[in-house]
Amino acid sequence: MVVEWWSIIPFALLLAAIAILPLVPATEHVWERNTTKLTVALVLALPVAAWFVLAGHGTEIAHALVEYVQFITLLLALFVVSGGIFLLGDIRATPRNNTLFLAVGAVLASFIGTTGAAMLLIRPLLNTNRERAHRIHTVVFTILIVANCGGLLTPLGDPPLFLGFLRGVPFTWTLSLFPEWLFVNGLLLLTYYALDRREYARETPEALAWDASAQRPLGIAGGLNFAFFALIIVAVAFVPSVDLHAIDAGHAAWTAWVPWRELMFLTAAALSFVLGDSDVRFRLNQFTWGPIGEVAALFVGIFVTMVPALIYLAQVAPSLPLNRVTFFVFSGGLSAVLDNAPTYATFFEMAAQLPGEPRVADVPEAYLVAISLGAVLCGAITYIGNGPNFMTKSVADAAGVRMPSFAGYVRWTFVFLVPTLTALVCLFIAEGLVWRIVGVVLTLALVARAVWVARSHQPPEAVASPQP
């Protein structure tokens, strides 16, 4: 099916609604309702679906809806299971402790997935920082590090890498991306530490005293839910879902029609909800269905209106200037506004048609590196680039943290994430000595900025106890 440029208008309108309606006084409070979000999503998605069905291409919409169900059931399972786990006790919400929290999340993300790590850690992180007034930057960097950049090392970490695994990329190949993982997450953690030191210095003496007095030994409540986490991870790694290729080819057995993986997700969620401690879930975690409802409402529209956008991308792709840098830029830039998994798949298939050695899964390895880095890391640039972004924002909103708007969050990422990724491209992807020098200079500038921010603010003790 051939589509024109105007076919992406519904997708663009949905992005505009997400970005603008929360900022307009007349629509701000109406937009807070998930029913409003669902209405807007369906108003834009249903005409697209009807157009494809009437044109004889309903298969594309069916595939999009199957992928949506796969996406939302995974998020639902992780949301429910993580909601049954609570970090007992309290540690001081110091810059060092918060940075260690995020560093642990960066490691966990590659082994339990960015969604699992984000949902597991966001509530304990919010609980630890509840005495502090300045918390927005902590949630933003949780999205950047735990919900995205940390998930680069294994196919379990992020959906694009799992798609690569299904297409023949060896399970351990992504471990070769460790230098890039360390570079990006190390710079982001250093930047976060500097920002948190600045924000910590702005806290009132009363807030810091409350935080210090609230210290309790750490422990875990709801540990049974880790077994359900394990069940979800096993399902992601080893259990098949609906086999769309076999169905499309017309030789599918009845087993190909059964969403085995998603049934395991729902089983894990149901067991967690029924067998887990309701006191932990509802009193300690203050669990509500609002965050997952918001994601479900918006992403049904995103998945459907994204169909013509992806088809249009495939049409214009042959005319794009493709090399290492542009593979990163195109796959990354589009992963920021489209779901990063189908974007990865599109560029993966394109790269497979190009020459180059050595090859991994019949794709030139240099291009595969660029596509993998772009899809995973740039999914953090907007709230909709990766599933756990919006989920983490919604959990923080429900906890009373007034998160940035869509455009406000993008400003954060262009100040802190995009320069880091630019340095990554210069050092690890672009070829030539000049690019290496630019990368080194930019990296040193980012480190210098972090050091300046960290050292240019007095520690709270000095602020609280001025010299006579």
N, C-alpha and C positions, 0 to 999 in steps of 0.2 A: 504494500500500500504506500502510495506517495502522498505526503502531506506538505502543505505550504507553511510559511513562517507564521501566519496568523493563527495556526492551530495551537500554538503555545500560549495564546492569550488567556484561556481559562486558568492555566497554571500560574501565569504571571499575576492575574487578578487575585488568586488565592494567596500567593506570597504577599501581595500588597495589603490584603485584608489582615493577614497575621501581623504585618509590620505597622500598619497605620491605625486600625480600628481601636486598639488598646490606648492610643494616645489622644484620640479625639474625645473631648468632654461629652459630646452627645451620645457616643457609642461605647465609652469606656466601661460603664457598669453592665450594659447589655452583653458586651463581648465576654465578660467574666463567666457567663453561663455556658456550660458545655452544649446545651441545646442550640444556642446561637451558633456556636462553632460548627456543629454538625449540620445545621441548616445551610450555612454559607458553603460548606464543603460539598454538600449534595446538590445545591443549586448550580454549582460550577461543574461538578463531576457528571451528573446525570445526562446533560446534553452531549458531552463527549462520549459517554458510553452508548447512548442511543445512536449517535452518528456512526460509530464503528460497527455496531450491530447491524444497522440498516445498510451499511456499505458492504456487508458480508465478511467483516473482519472482527467478529465478536470474540474470536479466540484470543486476541491481544488483551481485551478487557478481562476475559476469564482468567488469563495468566496473571494479570495485575491483581485481581481480587484474591487468587490463591496465594500470591506472594504477600499480600496484605494480611491475610489470615495467618500465614506462617510468621510474619513479623509481629503481629499484635499478640499472638498466643505466647510467643517467647517472652515478650515484654511483660505480659500479664503474669506468667509463671514466676519470673524473676521478681516482679513487684510484690506479689503475694508472699513468696518465700522470704524475701529480705525483710518484709514487714513483720515477720514473726521472730526476728533476731534483734536483740537489744544489747548494746554495750553497757554493762553495769558499771557503776563507779564514775569517776570523773578525774581527768587530768587537767592541769593548767593549760589554757588555750594560748600558749606562747607561740611565737613564730617558729621556734625549733620543733615543738611538738606537732604543730599543724603541718609543717613541711615534711616531717617523718610520716605523718598520716598519708599525705599525697604520694610520697615515694613508695610506700607499701601498696597503695592503690595502683600505681604505675606498673608494679610487678604483677600484682594479682590480675590486672586487666588482660594480660596475655594468656592466662591459664584458666580463668573462669569467664572470660569475655568482658568487653567494656561495659555492657549493660549490667552483667552480674556484679562486677566490681563497683560500679557507680551506685547501684541500688543497695549493695551491702554496706558501703561506707558513708553515703551522704547523710543518713540519719544520725549515726554516731558522731560524725563531724559536726553536724548542726547542734547536737546535744552538748558536745564538748565546748562549743563556742556560744552557747545560749546566753551567757552573761555579758558577752561583748556586743557593743552597738554596731561595730563595723565588720560586716560579714560577707558583703556582696562579692568582694574580690576572691574570697575563699571558695564560694560556690562556682564562680566563673572558672577558676583554675582547676576545680574538680572536674568540670566539663572538659577543659582543654587536656588535662593530663590523664585522669582516670577513665573518662567516658570516651576518649579518642586515642591520644598519642601513645598511651601505655599499651594498647592492644596490638602492637606491631610484630610480636615475636613468634606467634603461632597461629595456625588457621582457626583456633578456638577464640582468638582475641577479637576479631572483627569480621562481620559478614563478608566483605569483599575478599579477604584472604581465604575464607572457607570456600567461596566460589572457585577460587584458584585451585584449592586442594581438590575439589570435585572435578576440575578440568585437567588434573594430572600433575600439578605442582607438588613435589615431595613435601611431606608433613614438616620435615626439619629444615626445608630451604629458607623459611622466613627467619630462622635463627641467624642466618648470615646478615640480616639487617640490624644486628645488635649495635654496631657503631652508630648508625643513624638514630636508632632508638635512644641510645645513651646521650647522644649529642642534643637531640630535641628535648627530651625529658629533663636532662641535666640543666639546660639553659632555662627552661620553664620553671623548674624548682628553685633555681637561684633567683630568678625574677620574682617568683612568689614570695620567697623568704624576705627579699628586700621590701616588697610592698607590704607584707604582713608586719614587718618591723615598724614601718611608717605608721600603719593603721593602729598597731598596738600602742604606739606612743600617743595617739590621739584619744585613747580610752580614758575615761574618768578614773580617778583614784578609787571611787566607790565601786565601779564595775570590776576593777582589778582585784580589789579586796574581796568582793563577792566571789569572783572566780577562784581566788586562793583558798577561801574558806570552804568552798564546795568540793574540795578534793576528796576522793574516795578510792579505795583499791579497785582495780579493774577486774571485770569478770564478764561472762557471757550468759545471757538468759535466752532461752529458746534454741539451745544448741541442737535439738533434734532437726531443725530446719537445714542444717548443713548436709544431712543425708539427702534431703530433697534437692539441694543445690547440686549434689553429686549426680542425682538422677537426671537433672536437666542437662548437665555437662555430657553425660554418657549419651543422652538422646541426641544432642547436637552433633557429637563426634561420630556416632555409630548407627543411629537409627534412621532409615529412609523416610522421606515424606511422599507426597503424591508425585508420581513419576510423569511429569508433563510431557517429556519427550516420547515416552512409550505410548501415551494416550494420543498424542498428535500423530504418531506414526501408524496408529490403528492396530497395534499388536500388544496391547496392554492386558495383562492378566488382572483378575479382580483385586489382587493385592496392590497393584499400582494405583488404584483409586483410593486407597485408604491412607489418611494422613497419620501414619504411625507415630512420627516424631511429635506432632502437635498433640496427639492423644496422651503421650507421655508427659508433655508439658502441662496439660490440663490436669492429669492425674497427680503430678507433683504439687501443683497449686492447690487442688482439692484436699489432698492429704495434709498439707501444711495448714490450711485454713481450719480443717476439722480437728486434727490431732494436736495442733500447736496450742500454746498457752494464750488464751484470749486476753488475759490481763497484760501480757507482754505486748500483744498486737495493738490493743485498743487504748490501754491506759498509758503505757510507757512510750510506745511509738506513735500514739494518737493517729492510728491508721484510718485513712478514708479512701474512697474509691475515686475521688476527684481527679488526681493526677493521671491515672491510667485512662479515665474517661476522656480527659482533654486530648491525650495523644491519640486515642482511638478515633475520636471525632474528626480531628484535623487530618490524620494520615490516610483515612479512606479517600478523602478528596485529593490528597497529594498523589497517592498511588495511581488513581485513575487519570487525573489531568496530566500526569507525567508521561503517559503512554505516547501521545503525539510528540511530546518534546524529545523523547528518546529516539523515536523513528526519524524525526527531523535531524537529530544529531548524527544518526547513522548515514543519512543521505548526504550530508555536507562533509562528513569525515574524510572521504577520499581527496577532497580539495584542501585539506588542512596541511600545513607544513609540519610533518611529524619527525621529531628527533628526541633525544633524551629529555631535553628541557621542556619542549612543547608537550610531550606525553605527560610530564608532571603537571604542567600548567593547565592543560585541557582536562585531564582526569581529575585533578585537584579542584580546579575552579568549578567544574560542573558537579563534583561531589559535595560542594558546599551548599548547593541549592537543589540538586536532585538527590535522591537516595543514593548513597555511595556504592551499594552493591551492584545494581544494574549498570551504573556508570562504569565501574571496574570491568564488568563483563563485556561491555561494548568496546572499550579500548583494548582489552585482552584479545578479543577476536580480531580487531584491526591489526594489532601488533603481530599476530600469528601469520599474517599475509606478507610480512616484510622480511627481507634477508637480514642475516646477522648471526654471528657465533660468539660465544657458546649459546646454546638454546636450552631453555627449561620449559617442559611441557610444550615443545615446539614453538616457543616464543623467545626471541632474542633476550638474553638475560638482562642486558642493560635497560631495555625497554620495560621488562617486567618489574625491575627494581623501581623505575620511575613511576609506573602505574600504581604499584602497591603503595609507595610512599604518598603519592598524591591522593589516592582514594581514602586511605586511613587517616592521614594527618590533616588533610584539608576538610574532612567531614566536621571538624570542630569550628569552622569559620562562622557558621550560622546555627541557629537553634534546630533547623530541620535537616542539616547535613547527615546526622546520624541519630538513630532512634533514642538512645539514652540522653541526648542533649535536652530535649524538651521534657523528658521524664524527670531529670535532675532539677531543671528549672521549676517544674510543677511541684515537686516535693518541697523545694526551698520556699516557694510562694506559700504553700500550705503551712509551713512552719513560721511564717511571719517575716521572711526575708523579702524585701521589695526588690525583685530582680529587674535588671535592665530590660527595656523593650527590645523588639527584634533588631531595630537599627542601633539601639544603645549597646547591645551585646556585640554587634558587628564592629562597632567602634573599639571596644575592648580588644577584639581579636586582631584588628588591624594595627593596634598599638603594640601588642605583646606577642601574638602568635605569628602573624605574617612576616615581621622582620626575622624571627627565628627560622621560619621555613625558607626565607630568601637566602639566609646564610647557609642553610642546609643544601640548597640547590647549588650554590656557588662552590661549596667544598666537596660535595659527594656526587653530583650529577653532571654539572656543566664540565666541559673539557677545555683545558688550556690554563696556562700559568696565570694569566690576567684574572680569570675567574677565581682561582685559588686565592690570589692576593686580596681580591674584593671580599671573598668569604672570610678570610682571616681578619681583615679590618672591621668588617661588620660584626663579627663575633666578639672581637675585643671591645667594640663600641657598646654592644649589649651587656657585656660583663661590666664595663665601666659604669654604664647607667645603673645597673643593679647595685653595684658597690656604692655609688653616690647616693642613691635613694636610701640604702640601708644605713649609711654613716651620717646622713645629713639630718637625722632626727634623734633627739635625746631619748634615752630609755625612759620608761614610765616612772622609774624610781626618782630620776632627776627632776622630772616634771612635777611629780607629787611632792617633792621635798626641796623647794627652791632654797638657795643659800640666802641667809639673812643679809 
